[in-house]
Amino acid sequence: MKSRFRIGNGYDVHLLSPGLRLVLGGVDIPHTKGLVAHSDGDVAIHALCDALLGALSLGDIGHHFPDTSAEFKGIDSKILLERSYALILDKGYRLVNADITILLQKPKVAPYILKMRETLAQTLSKVNPDFPCAIDDISVKATTTEGAGFVGREEGVAVYATVLVEKICE
């Protein structure tokens, strides 16, 4: 018998480049650099999708939404999150909580964290209103790397996400 609970971990990285859009957790953040990507590049949502998919051994975001497909060119990553979460619900599970850590040297994203949590909770709740996701179910934290590595040199953004999902039907 499978466990009632499953844990998933996700990780994603995107490079930064001048003049592009910086979107994290579904929130646009003003900055001189943005994310290089096939989609909108929301590295926080991509890591969250990977964590959700990984919890149920469903592969990764690249398997479900390949960056070689024109269908996903410039797509809003919230749509990818909705589709990923629908796969979790289809397997009879729901999100218990998510913990997301953003590694970014600049800009400081603390002023945007509450909006990210709200946006992610609303996006997940939209998929199945019978099991709404509360803002308290989503943790978003941000840190720098104190100038070390590609994050510290402001060349990119990395995000870790961990989720706990729970069986909702037998």
RAJOWO-V942520 format. One record per residue. RES is the residue in one letter. PHI is phi as a letter, one per 40 degrees, with the letter a starting at -180 (none if undefined). D_CENTER is the distance of its C-alpha to the mean C-alpha in whole Angstrom. Layout:
res->RES phi->PHI d_center->D_CENTER
res->RES phi->PHI d_center->D_CENTER
//
This chain:
res->M phi->none d_center->30
res->K phi->c d_center->26
res->S phi->c d_center->24
res->R phi->c d_center->23
res->F phi->b d_center->20
res->R phi->b d_center->18
res->I phi->b d_center->15
res->G phi->b d_center->12
res->N phi->b d_center->11
res->G phi->b d_center->8
res->Y phi->a d_center->9
res->D phi->a d_center->9
res->V phi->b d_center->11
res->H phi->b d_center->12
res->L phi->c d_center->16
res->L phi->b d_center->17
res->S phi->a d_center->20
res->P phi->d d_center->22
res->G phi->g d_center->22
res->L phi->b d_center->19
res->R phi->c d_center->16
res->L phi->b d_center->14
res->V phi->b d_center->11
res->L phi->b d_center->8
res->G phi->g d_center->6
res->G phi->g d_center->9
res->V phi->b d_center->11
res->D phi->c d_center->14
res->I phi->b d_center->15
res->P phi->c d_center->19
res->H phi->a d_center->20
res->T phi->c d_center->22
res->K phi->b d_center->19
res->G phi->b d_center->16
res->L phi->c d_center->14
res->V phi->c d_center->16
res->A phi->a d_center->14
res->H phi->c d_center->15
res->S phi->c d_center->13
res->D phi->c d_center->12
res->G phi->g d_center->10
res->D phi->c d_center->7
res->V phi->c d_center->6
res->A phi->c d_center->4
res->I phi->c d_center->2
res->H phi->c d_center->4
res->A phi->c d_center->4
res->L phi->c d_center->3
res->C phi->d d_center->5
res->D phi->c d_center->8
res->A phi->c d_center->8
res->L phi->c d_center->9
res->L phi->c d_center->11
res->G phi->c d_center->13
res->A phi->d d_center->14
res->L phi->b d_center->16
res->S phi->f d_center->17
res->L phi->b d_center->16
res->G phi->g d_center->15
res->D phi->b d_center->12
res->I phi->c d_center->10
res->G phi->c d_center->13
res->H phi->c d_center->16
res->H phi->c d_center->15
res->F phi->b d_center->14
res->P phi->c d_center->16
res->D phi->c d_center->16
res->T phi->c d_center->20
res->S phi->c d_center->20
res->A phi->c d_center->21
res->E phi->d d_center->19
res->F phi->b d_center->16
res->K phi->c d_center->17
res->G phi->g d_center->16
res->I phi->c d_center->14
res->D phi->c d_center->12
res->S phi->c d_center->8
res->K phi->c d_center->9
res->I phi->c d_center->11
res->L phi->c d_center->9
res->L phi->c d_center->7
res->E phi->d d_center->11
res->R phi->c d_center->12
res->S phi->c d_center->10
res->Y phi->c d_center->11
res->A phi->d d_center->15
res->L phi->c d_center->15
res->I phi->c d_center->15
res->L phi->c d_center->17
res->D phi->c d_center->19
res->K phi->c d_center->20
res->G phi->g d_center->21
res->Y phi->b d_center->18
res->R phi->b d_center->16
res->L phi->c d_center->13
res->V phi->c d_center->15
res->N phi->a d_center->13
res->A phi->b d_center->10
res->D phi->b d_center->10
res->I phi->b d_center->8
res->T phi->b d_center->10
res->I phi->c d_center->10
res->L phi->b d_center->13
res->L phi->a d_center->15
res->Q phi->c d_center->18
res->K phi->a d_center->19
res->P phi->c d_center->18
res->K phi->c d_center->18
res->V phi->b d_center->15
res->A phi->d d_center->17
res->P phi->c d_center->18
res->Y phi->b d_center->15
res->I phi->c d_center->13
res->L phi->d d_center->15
res->K phi->c d_center->14
res->M phi->c d_center->10
res->R phi->c d_center->11
res->E phi->c d_center->13
res->T phi->c d_center->11
res->L phi->c d_center->8
res->A phi->c d_center->11
res->Q phi->c d_center->13
res->T phi->c d_center->11
res->L phi->c d_center->11
res->S phi->c d_center->15
res->K phi->c d_center->16
res->V phi->c d_center->15
res->N phi->a d_center->18
res->P phi->c d_center->20
res->D phi->c d_center->22
res->F phi->b d_center->19
res->P phi->c d_center->18
res->C phi->b d_center->15
res->A phi->c d_center->16
res->I phi->d d_center->15
res->D phi->c d_center->16
res->D phi->c d_center->14
res->I phi->b d_center->11
res->S phi->b d_center->11
res->V phi->b d_center->10
res->K phi->b d_center->12
res->A phi->b d_center->13
res->T phi->a d_center->16
res->T phi->c d_center->18
res->T phi->b d_center->20
res->E phi->f d_center->23
res->G phi->g d_center->24
res->A phi->c d_center->23
res->G phi->g d_center->22
res->F phi->c d_center->20
res->V phi->c d_center->18
res->G phi->c d_center->21
res->R phi->c d_center->23
res->E phi->g d_center->20
res->E phi->c d_center->20
res->G phi->a d_center->16
res->V phi->b d_center->12
res->A phi->b d_center->11
res->V phi->b d_center->8
res->Y phi->b d_center->9
res->A phi->b d_center->7
res->T phi->b d_center->10
res->V phi->b d_center->11
res->L phi->b d_center->14
res->V phi->b d_center->15
res->E phi->b d_center->19
res->K phi->c d_center->21
res->I phi->b d_center->22
res->C phi->a d_center->25
res->E phi->c d_center->28
//
